[in-house]
């Protein structure tokens, strides 16, 4: 396993440790044990615990954006693309987002690291752009109402997705029902028929 692969292995182990014990208790030793390495092994790949967390925040942010881009690029149908983006945002691993939010809270609370604030903002802006572009494509194709404020709708979806992560951490499996309700609410707000949101009738859907 090369240097880059080990770094990724360590940050994914860190995510699991933080999900169990919280960011304040997560130690280098615990992270090393999680992935079956010697207690000092992480310090061969990161300068410090903070350095590992900062890299992890960048890694999970980029992974999240990459997933959304793949979803947007792989759907040719405008409404199908919107449905897939909504599902991706609402079904993302709670561990990923919780881990990322924990890191930014840790860094801002200890050193107010500007690079982490920048990554958080860039991730939000890029997520918003991807969703807004998909909404715009659907509207230009005559499949969404002209009355929608696309920036507002994209921001609303992201806010709901982040809120769902908090609910998932609090409610556990009960959040699955909430996820489906939020999905139906968002798609209904955009006028997307139920048969499309359930994966049927993509080609035959009519614009509103």
Secondary structure, DSSP 8 states (H G I E B T S, - for coil): --HHHHHHHHHHHHHHHHHHH-TTT--HHHHHHHTT--TTGGGGT-SSHHHHHHHHHHHHHHHHHHHHHHHHHH--SHHHHHHHHHHHHHHS-HHHHHHHHHHHHHHHHHT--HHHHHHHHHHHHHHHHHHHHHHHHHHHTT-S-TT--HHHHHHHHHHHHHHHHHHHHHHGGGHHHHHHHHHHHHHHHTT--HHHHTT--TTT----
